Amino acid sequence: MQFQRSDFPEGFLFGVATSSYQIEGHAYGGAGPTHWDSFAATPGNVVRAEHGQRACDHYHRWEDDLDLIRDMGADVYRFSTSWARVLPEGTGTPNAEGLDFYDRLVDGMLARGIKPAATLYHWELPQALADKGGWRNADMPHWFAEFTETVMRRIGDRVWSAAPINEPWCVGWLSHFDGAHAPGMRDIRATARAMHHILVSHGRSIEVMRGLGMGNLGAVCNFEWVTPASDTPEDIAAAARYDAIYNRFFLGGLFRGEYPAEVLEGLGPHLPEGWQDDFATIRAPLDWLGVNYYTRKIIRHADGAWPNYAEAPTRLPLTQMGWEIYPDGLRDLLIRNAREYSGDLPIHVTENGMANPDTPDAPDTARIDYLDAHLAAVQEAIAAGAPVAGYYCWSLMDNYEWSLGYEKRFGLVHVDFDSLARTPKASYQALARWWRD
């Protein structure tokens, strides 16, 4: 790595991120069934039908995992809470074991000098709520507010930061329009309603946490830099539609109280009645914006039904996920998001990293190069005036990569999924050398 702490502004924070279902082991501790359990049990949805029932067994190994975070010198651990672990039926009586687990986890971070950065929801919806329509149901904001109050009454006095929902685009579009994640739908009406209800649920969750006296509350969205495949009007328009759906829909709701015209062209007729009246809730004031960034997309026009776009190939190197490595996109998104949406609010790069076919015997130099280039992009954004305040690697350890099972390795720490042994990789050691400065 070419950097050290002194190369970044005073107080700049470094950290690592994970999510509950991907590492904890959902079979343990009284957690209820989720729509991801059902999705994974359906043939064809997940590579080798792999699931999160054991995952990395973080539920039992959390102390050793927190030691790994402490020992590399990370300031922040961005973790998530499992709704079905806390409320197995989605509402009603809490699971004491689940609340006790997150209580111990937060105390364990504080005891090691690590700032707990909580994300309430990272994709595993309780099956009981999925049976009622999940994010399509207009009652979701009420249910999500109840979940927020239940878990944050227990740990909210000790978390350093909190955000309601990880990557709304994945929860809404990828899961209801593309069908690639649970609940695996391909339905434009379901998509419109899910995307809107996600934002209303976010706003209600912020309101609940403010009511509990909590601060340092934010939103975490995922972004891809978008480039037209050519300078033809058709490709430029297609790229604008992709950008509006992926990058600008959620920011527009959160910061402007409006949705982009390019999205309303397709989703507008399917939004719930009175949707325009919900922006007062959606725009609940935030203290920071989280940016998850991995890649760029080159977009071309495609004939057919809205949204009329398709991905074009790139000549740049790819990660194990098949994603183009394009650090300039992180720089440009950080600058654009600040100028056009979040203003002076601190921005945290809440996820950035790469999947690589790692083995414990070979240094993951490709990941070191990836992180190095993206940290340089962060520096360039700061130099251009973007108020970037933190950078968190995805992920602490290899884990369950949703519909792609366990073969895509994002971790700074290698996990043997037979023995569950953890082995820090060269990238972990490289970051530790200067994070500990």
N, C-alpha and C positions, 0 to 999 in steps of 0.2 A: 504494500500500500504506500502511496506517495504522500499521505496526509498525516497530520497530528492535530491534536485538539486546538492548538494555538492558531491553526489555519482557519478556524471558524470563529464566529462572533462569540464574545464572552456570554456564558450561559446557554449556548447552543447544546441541545440534548441529543444523545445517541441511545438507541435502544433496539430491541428485538420484538417480534410479534409472533403470535400463534392464534389459533382459535380452538374453542372447546371441543367440538365434535371431532376435529382432525387429530387431536392428541390425547384426550382424556381417557377414552374407553367408555362408551355409552352404556355398556352392560352393567356398570358398577354403580353403587351408591344410590339405588332407588330411582334412577332417572326413568321417565316415561318414554313411550315410543314416539318417534318423530317421523315426519314425512320423508326424511332421508333414509330411515330404516326401510320404509316401504319401497321407496324408489330403488334402493340398492338390491332389494329382494326380487325385483321385477327383471326377468331375463332381458339382456341387451342394453340395460341402462348404464352399468358400471363395468369396467374392465375386470374380467374374472369374477364378477359378482362380489367384489370386495366391499367391505363395510367398515363402520367405525365402532364396532362393539368392543374391541380391545384397543385398536389404534396404537398409540405409544405407551398406554397404561400410565399416563401422567397422573391419573386419579390416585394411584398408589406411590408414584415415584416423584411427586411434585417437589419434595425437598431437595433431591439430587438435581432436578432440573433448575430450580432456583439458584442452587450453588453454581451451576454452569453460567447462569446469567450474571451473577455477582462476580465470578472469577474472571469474566472477560471485560469487566469494567463498564457494563451497560448502565446508563442512568435510568432508563425507563423500560418496563415490561408491559407491552400492549397485549392483554389477554381478553378473552370473551367469556361470558356466562351463558350457560345452556338453559334456555327457557324450560325445556322439559325436565331438566334436572331439578330446577327450583319449583316448578309447578307441573307435575307429571301429566295433569289433565288440561294444562294450559291456563286454567283459572281454578279458583277454589282453595283447597287446603294445601299449603306448601309442604315440600319434602324437607324435613329437618336435616337429613343427611346432606342434601344438596346445599342448603344454606350454610351448614357447618363447614363444608368443603371450601366454599369461597371465602368464608371467614378466616379459616386457617391459611388459605393461599395469600390473601391480602396481608395478614399479619406476618407471614413468612417473607413477603417482599419487603415490608417495612423493617423487619429485623435485619435484613441484609443490605439496607440502604438503597433499595430499588423503588422507584416511583411506580405505583400501580395505575395503569391506564386501562380502564375498563371499557369494553364494547358490549353492550347488552345483548345484541342479536347478531350472530354470524351464521345464519341460514338454516338452523335446524328447528323447524316449527313443530310444536307438539302435534301429534297425529290427531288428537281430539279436535283441535282447531282446524287442521287441514280438512277433516271430515265435514266441517261447517263452511267450507269454501276458502279457508285460509285468507290470504291477502286480498282476495276478491270481495270478501265480506266487509260491509260497511261498519261492522262492530269491531274490526281489528284495532282501531285506535283505542277503544275502551279496554280491550283485552291487553293490549301492549302497555297501556298506562298502569293496569293492575300489576302486571309482571314487573314493570319498572319500580313501582312502589314497594313490592314485596322484596326484591333483591337489594334495592338501595337503602331501604330502612335498616338492613343488616350491615351493609359494607360501605354505604355512601359517605359515612363520616370519616373514612380513611382512604378512599381512592383519591389519587392525585388529579385524574381527569376522567371524563366519561363521555361516550358517544352512544346514541341509541342503536343505529343500524349500520352494519358494514356493507358497503358497496350496493346501494339501492338498485343500480342497473342490473346486477346479477340476480337480486331478489325478484325484480320485476320483469325485465325484458328477457334475460337469458333463461329464466325458469318458466315463463308463461308464453313467450313468443317463439323463441328458438327451441324450447323444450329440452335443453341440455342439462338442466339441473332440476331438482325436485321443486314443484310437483310434476315436471315434465310435460307441460302443456304447450300447444301451438294454437293460440286463440287470441285474436286481436282484442276482443272485448275484455277477456280476462286480463290481458296485459295492461290495457288502459286503466282498469279499475285497480289492479294491483299496484301499479306505479303511483297512482294518486293516493291510495290508502297508505302506502309506505311513507309518503311524506307527511300525511296527517298524523300518522302514528309517531313519526319522529317528533313532530311539534308537541304532541301530547306528552311524550316522554320527557322532553325538555321542560315542559311546564311542571310535571310532577317532581323532577329533580330540583328545580328552582324552589318549589314549595317545601322541599326537605332541607333547604338551606345549602344545597350543593352549588359549587362554582366550577370553573374551568371545563365548561361543557362545549362539545363541538359536534361536527358532522363529518363522516368519513365516506368519501365518494371515490370511485375508481375512474380513471381517465386514460384515454389513448390519444396521442397526437394523430391527426388525420391529414393526409395529403391526397389531393386528386391524382388519379392515374395519368391524366393528361390535362391540357388547357382547353379542352372542349367544354362548351356550356353544360353538356349533359353530365360529364364527369365532375365538374365543379359543383353542380347542383346535387349530385349523388353524395359527394363528400360532405357537403353542408348538411344534408339530411342525417348522415351517419353521425357527424359531429353533434348535431342537435339532440339526437336520441341518446348518444353515449355520454356526452360531456356537458351539454347545456340544459337539458331538461330539469335535472335535479338542482343544479345551481340556480337556474331561473326561478324555480319555486322557492328555494331557501332564501335567496337574496333580493329578488325583484318582485316576487309575488305574481309571476306570470310564466307561462310555458311557451317555448319557441313555436313560431308559426309552422315551421317545417314538421314538427311533431303533431301539432293539432290537426294538420292536414289529414293524417291517418288515424290518430287516436281520438280526436275531438268528438266525433259522433258516438263514441263508446264510453266516454267518461261519465261518472255518476251524476245524476241531477243535482244541481246546486254546487258543483265542484268549485266554481269561482269564489264561493263564500268561505272556503277553507283556508285561504292564504294567510289570514290573520293568525291562525294556529300554526301553519307551516313555517311562517317567518319568525317564530320564537327566537329572540336574540341569542346569538352564539358568541363564544369566546375565542374560538379558533376553527380553522378548516383543516381537515385531514385529506391528503392526496395520496391515493394508491396508484402507482404507475409501474408498468412493465414493458410496454411496447408501443409501436406506431402501427397504423393501418393505412395502406394505400388503397383507395376506394375508386371504383369505376361504376359507370351506369350499368344497370341490368334491366332488360325488358321484363314486363310482368306487373304484378300487383305492387302497390306501395309496400315498402319504402324504396324500391327500385335501385338497390345498390348491391355490389358484390365486391369481395376483396380481390385485389390484384397482387401478383407476385412481387417479391423484392429480390434484390441481388445481395443484400447485406447478410451477415451471419445470423444464424437462428439459435435459440436456446433449445433445450430438450422438449419444450412445449411446442416448438415450431414458431415461436414468436421472434420477430425481428428485434435485433439489439440496436436501439436508437436512443442514446442518452440525450441528444439535443431536444427530444420531445419532452422530457421531464423539465428541462430548463424553460422551454417555451410555454408549457402549461402553467408552471409556477408563476411566471410573469403575467400571462394572460388572465389567470384566475384572480390574481390580486388586482390588476388594473380594471377588470370588467365586472367583478363580482364581490370579492371579500374585502377589498380595500386594505385598510391597515391591520386587519385581524392577523394574528400569527398563523402561519401555515406550517403544519407538520407533515413531512413525507411519512405517512403512517405505514406504508408497505412499499418495498422495492427489493427486488432480488431476482434470481434466475434458477430454473430447474436445469440440472446437469446430471448425467449418468455417473454419479460419484461411486467410488469404492474407497474403503478405509486405507488402501495401500497406495493410492495415487493422490498427489496434491490437487486440489480443485482450483488450479490457476485460472481457469476460465471464469469462475465466480469472482475471484479476486480482481481480475481485469474489469468485469462487469461493474462491480461495486465501485471500483476506483473511478471509472468513467462517469458513473452516475453521481458520485460525490462531487466530481469536478463540475458537472452540470448544475448541481445545487449551488456551488460557489458562484458560478456565472449568474444564476438567477438572483442571488443575494447582491452581487455587484450591480445588477441592473435595477435594484430597488425592491425586489420581492421580499416580504418580511418572513423569511423561512426561519423557523425556530427549532426544528428538530428533524431527525432522520432515523427511521427504524427499519431494520432489515427484516424481510420475509425470507426465511423463517428461522426461528431458533433451531429447530430440528426437522429432519425428514418426517413426513406425516402422511395422513390420508388426503390425497388430492382429489377428493370428490368423485366425479364420474370416471376419473383416470386412475383410481385405485392408489396403489402404493409405489408405482414404478417411477413417478416423476419426483425427483429429489430436489427440494428447495432449501434444505437445511444447511446451517453453519455447523451443525452437529449431525454426524451420520448415525442412523438408527438401523440396527439389524432387526428386521421385523420378525425373525424367529426367536432370538434370545432377548430382544429389546435392549441390547447393550448400546450405550451411547459412546461415540468416539468423536471428539472435536476434530474438525477438518482444518486444513491449512488456512482457509478463509477465517475461521473462528480465531485461530492463533494470530493472524495478521491484524485483525481488528483489535484483539485484546492488547497487542503490543502498544497501540497508540491510544485506545480508549482508557487504558490504565495510567497514561501519563499524568 
